[in-house]
Amino acid sequence: MSQKIIKHIHFHLTLQLEESNITLNRNFYDLGTI
């Protein structure tokens, strides 16, 4: 695998992780405000 592909996959995974973290944080915030 070329370095370009590895970087692309890594970027994609990082992006997905950040999105799920934001969703989790929002859920915890909603729980805290109830």
N, C-alpha and C positions, 0 to 999 in steps of 0.2 A: 504493500500500500504506500502510495506517495504521501509526502508530508502535507500536501494540500488537502487530501481527502481526510486525513486524521484531524487536521485543524477544523475542517468543516463539521465533522461529526462531533468533535469536542465542543464547538461553538453551539451546535444544535442542542446537545445534552445540557449544557449550562443554561441555555435559554429556557428549556423545559423545566429544569430544576427551580429556577427563579420564579417561573410562573406558578408552579405548584406551591412554592413557599409563600407567595403572595396570597394565594387562595387559602392556604392553611391559616395564615395570620389573620385574614379577614374573618374566617370562621371562628377563630378564638376570640376575636374582638367582638363579634356578634354574641357569642356565649357570655362574654363578660358584661355586656350591656343589658342583658336580660334581668 
